[in-house]
Amino acid sequence: MKKIVYPGTFDPITNGHIDILERASKLFDRIILAVATSKRKHPLFKVDERVQLAKDAIKHLDNVVVRPLDYLLVNFVRDCSADGILRGLRAVSDFEYEFQLANMNRALSPEVESVFLTPAEQFAYISSSLVREISSLNGDVSKFVPPNVSDALIKKFQSEC
């Protein structure tokens, strides 16, 4: 069984993330969507909220499970008996950082491979940070995120007013 971990902050999960998951779900027997706590990034949503948003958004994918991640990724991969790490690359600018991460992960755990997928063209420009910014300014993000996430963003920013 080929199992892979797709880590990220997913603050929030976007249609680009879901596109990667849908395509990866055809390549791997099991995908673990690892929602990182990422305290240094000061996420908008708490980790349990991000986990639930992701679960609701990907419930159509039978071979994907969502788990919180609050420790070193290579150890999480090993603990899950996964074969590697899945990462998405939107643009050339992502490559340098992802290449550095892949090499560091390989140095920490040589048996852990990194696999990269690019999103479909219509999702290549979407990022969680842009979605948060647009939503914080009362912009419509429904084209970029699943309905449950759009609703959660509206509620989150309405409560801050």
N, C-alpha and C positions, 0 to 999 in steps of 0.2 A: 504494500500500500504506500503510495507516494503522498506524503503529508508536508505542507508548507505553511509557514507563518507569515502573515501579511501585517507588519507592525505599523503603527502610526498614532498620531494624536487624535485624528478624526474629529476635529473640533470645528465644525461638524463633518460628518460623512457627507460626501457630495456624489453627484451622478458620475463624476470621473472615477471615484473610488469604486463605485458599484460596477461601472463598465469593466474595470480591471478584474474585479471579483467574478463577474459573469464569464469573462473569457478564461480566467485562470481555473474556474470550476470545471471547465472542459478538459483541462490539462492535468489536474491533480485530483486524487481521490478524496482528499480532505484538506480544507483550508481553515486555519485558525486566524481569525481577524483579532489581532492583539491591540487593544486600545490602551495606549500608554498614558500613565498619570501625567507626565510632563509638567511637573510643578514649575520648572524654570520658564516655561512658555506662558504661564498664567492663563490657562484655558478658560473660555467663556462658560462652558458646561463642565460640571463635575464629572469625574470618570464614570460613575454609575449612570448618569444621564446619557453620556456618550455611548456607553455600552448598550443601553436600552434603545436609543435612537438607531444605532447600527443594527441591532437585532430586528427591530421592526422594519427597517429598510431592506434587509436582505432575507426576509423570511421565505422568499420564493426560491432560495438557493439551499437545497437539501444537504449539500456537502460542506457548508460553511458554518462554523461555530464562532461565537464572539466571546472573548475572555479579556478581563482587565490585565494589564501588564505593569508591574511596579518594581521590576528588578532587571538586571542585565539581560539584554535580548538573547545573546548566545546561550545563556543558562536557561532561559525560558524555552528556546528552541530545543535544547537538549532534554529538558524536563517533559516536553510535549512529544518526545520521540519523533520530531519532525526532521525532514531531510534538508531543509534550507529556509531561506528568507526570500520573500517576494517583495519587490519594490516597484513603484510606478515611476516612469520618467516622462514628464510632460514636455520638456524642452531641453536643448543642449545645456542650458544653464544648470539644470538639475544633475546632469551627468557627473560633473566634477565632485560635487558633495557626495553623491551616491557611490561613486568610485572609491572615495576616501573611506566611507563607512564600510563598504564591502571588504576592502583590504584590512581595515581594523578588525572587523568581525572574523576574518580569516586568520589574522594573527592571534586573536584570542581563542579561536576554536577552528582549527584547520579543516575539520570534517563538515563544517557548515558552509553550504554553497549559497550564493546570492543569484536570484533570477530576476530579470528586469522585463517589464511589459510596458508598452506605451498605450495610453488611452486612445480611443477613437478620436478622430480629428475634431469633432464637435465638442469634445470635453477637454482638449489639450490646454485651454487657457483658464480653466476653472481651478481655483484654489480655495481652501477653507478660509484663509485669511481674507481674501477678496469677498467671499460670501458673507463673512461676518461684518466686514466694513460696509458693504452695500446694505445689508439688513439693518445695521445700526443707524443708518441714515434714512430709514423707512423705504428703502428700495425693494422692489419685487425680486426675490431670488428663486421663485418657483421653477424657473427653467434650469436651475443649476443643482437643485437638491430634491430629494424625495418629499412628497407632501407632508409627512410627519415631521421632517426636519424644518421645513418652511414654517409650519405651525409653531414649532418649539422656538424658533428664532423670533417670530412675531411676539410670542408670549414673553420671552426673555427680555426683549428690548422695550416692550410696553411696561413691564414691571420696573424698569429702571427710570422711567420718566417721572 
